[in-house]
Amino acid sequence: MPDKTAQYWAPLTFDLTLPQVQKIEAVRKARGLRSASEVVRLAIAEFDINKYAARRPRHRQISVRLDPALREKLRRQAKKKNVSIGELLREALETLPTKGSKSRK
């Protein structure tokens, strides 16, 4: 049985923009670091969390009911666009005019 007090260097996976990935590589080369992990550890060490303020609005999770066919359509489109279903739903809501014709049922 593994020792529960031991510390393991487990991978942490997260999304970055292409410019962020390019910056990691530029910093790695410029500072003679061996890996992206070393760059990230350096960034964390030098990061002042007290000065950080989130740049996105607060989020709230909701649940909605969707027809299975619509859910499948969203799943296929999200996969095709390489985005999450949530991202498609947020964009659909952003582009929906407040005023308009009555809802379709």
C-alpha positions, -999 to 999 in steps of 0.1 A, spaced: 0 0 0 15 34 -9 26 58 18 -2 84 21 23 110 35 47 107 5 47 135 -20 43 126 -56 50 148 -86 18 141 -105 11 158 -138 -12 188 -138 -30 193 -171 -45 227 -180 -53 247 -212 -31 275 -225 -34 297 -255 -8 292 -283 9 325 -273 13 312 -237 28 280 -249 52 300 -271 61 322 -241 69 291 -221 93 279 -248 109 314 -251 115 316 -214 128 281 -213 154 288 -239 163 323 -226 168 311 -191 184 278 -199 156 258 -183 151 221 -191 113 218 -193 80 235 -194 75 223 -158 106 243 -147 92 274 -164 58 270 -147 74 264 -113 95 296 -118 64 315 -128 46 304 -97 75 312 -75 77 348 -89 39 353 -91 25 378 -65 -9 363 -57 -19 393 -36 -19 415 -67 -40 391 -87 -76 401 -96 -97 378 -118 -103 393 -152 -135 374 -160 -169 380 -145 -181 357 -117 -197 325 -130 -226 305 -117 -235 270 -127 -270 262 -139 -288 231 -151 -311 230 -181 -331 203 -199 -323 197 -236 -339 173 -260 -315 144 -265 -312 152 -303 -302 188 -295 -277 176 -269 -261 153 -294 -260 180 -320 -242 203 -295 -218 175 -286 -209 169 -323 -205 206 -330 -183 211 -299 -161 182 -310 -159 196 -345 -149 231 -332 -127 216 -305 -145 235 -277 -167 225 -248 -204 223 -250 -205 250 -223 -184 273 -245 -210 269 -273 -239 275 -249 -222 307 -234 -216 320 -269 -252 312 -279 -265 331 -249 -241 361 -256 -254 364 -291 -291 360 -282 -309 394 -284 -328 403 -252 -359 414 -272 -372 394 -301 -400 371 -312 -416 346 -289 -397 315 -281 -400 284 -302 -413 253 -283 
